[in-house]
């Protein structure tokens, strides 16, 4: 069997453990290198203006089967609709902000 960057086990095709150990990243490295940290910060900044509306929506869950729970959910959804969509559709919030 030829040698490449990483040698694989003949039967399973898995990388040999010592090669795999060289490539191991910490959770922090993965989050940083993949851009997850920046994406999380951008999302928090983007949603900050509508956080009260989102919390209000979350409190009025439609999970209940009672008429009262459904009416509460509908009422809250309608009262927060414009504010939430104003932020979602704002073109200045899209991009690398």
C-alpha positions as CSV (number, residue, x, y, z in Angstrom):
1,X,0.0,0.0,0.0
2,X,1.4,3.4,-1.0
3,X,2.0,6.2,1.6
4,X,0.0,9.4,1.2
5,X,-0.4,12.2,3.6
6,X,-2.2,9.9,6.0
7,X,-2.0,6.1,5.9
8,X,-5.3,4.3,6.2
9,X,-6.1,1.0,7.8
10,X,-6.3,-1.6,5.0
11,X,-9.7,-3.1,5.9
12,X,-11.6,-0.2,7.4
13,X,-10.2,2.8,5.5
14,X,-9.9,4.8,8.8
15,X,-7.0,7.1,9.4
16,X,-4.2,5.7,11.6
17,X,-4.5,7.0,15.2
18,X,-1.2,8.9,15.4
19,X,-1.9,10.8,12.2
20,X,-5.4,11.6,13.4
21,X,-4.0,13.0,16.7
22,X,-1.9,15.5,14.8
23,X,-5.0,17.0,13.2
24,X,-7.1,17.2,16.4
25,X,-8.4,20.7,17.1
26,X,-9.8,22.1,20.3
27,X,-13.5,23.1,20.5
28,X,-12.3,26.7,20.6
29,X,-10.2,26.3,17.5
30,X,-13.0,24.8,15.6
31,X,-15.4,27.6,16.5
32,X,-12.8,30.3,15.7
33,X,-11.7,28.7,12.4
34,X,-15.2,28.0,11.2
35,X,-16.4,31.6,12.0
36,X,-18.9,30.4,14.6
37,X,-17.8,33.0,17.2
38,X,-18.2,35.9,14.7
39,X,-21.5,34.6,13.5
40,X,-22.8,34.3,17.1
41,X,-21.7,37.9,17.8
42,X,-23.3,39.2,14.6
43,X,-26.5,37.4,15.3
44,X,-26.7,38.7,18.9
45,X,-26.0,42.3,17.6
46,X,-28.6,41.8,14.8
47,X,-31.3,40.5,17.1
48,X,-30.7,43.0,20.0
49,X,-33.3,45.5,18.8
50,X,-36.1,42.9,18.6
51,X,-35.1,40.8,21.6
52,X,-38.1,42.0,23.7
53,X,-40.4,41.1,20.9
54,X,-38.8,37.6,20.5
55,X,-39.1,37.0,24.2
56,X,-42.7,38.0,24.1
57,X,-43.4,35.6,21.3
58,X,-41.6,32.8,23.1
59,X,-43.7,33.4,26.2
60,X,-46.9,33.0,24.1
61,X,-46.3,29.6,22.8
62,X,-48.9,28.0,20.5
63,X,-48.1,24.6,22.0
64,X,-51.3,24.6,24.1
65,X,-54.4,23.2,22.6
66,X,-56.7,25.5,24.5
67,X,-58.5,28.3,22.6
68,X,-57.1,30.8,25.2
69,X,-53.5,29.7,24.5
70,X,-54.0,29.9,20.7
71,X,-55.6,33.3,21.0
72,X,-52.8,34.6,23.1
73,X,-50.2,33.3,20.6
74,X,-52.1,34.9,17.7
75,X,-52.4,38.2,19.5
76,X,-48.7,38.4,20.4
77,X,-47.7,37.3,16.9
78,X,-49.7,40.1,15.4
79,X,-48.5,42.8,17.8
80,X,-44.8,41.9,17.2
81,X,-45.0,41.1,13.5
82,X,-44.1,44.5,12.1
83,X,-41.2,45.1,14.5
84,X,-39.6,41.7,13.9
85,X,-39.9,41.8,10.1
86,X,-38.6,45.4,9.9
87,X,-35.4,44.1,11.4
88,X,-35.3,40.8,9.3
89,X,-35.8,42.7,6.1
90,X,-33.4,45.6,6.8
91,X,-30.8,45.3,4.0
92,X,-28.2,47.1,6.1
93,X,-28.2,44.1,8.5
94,X,-27.2,41.6,5.8
95,X,-23.5,41.2,5.1
96,X,-20.4,41.3,7.1
97,X,-21.6,44.0,9.4
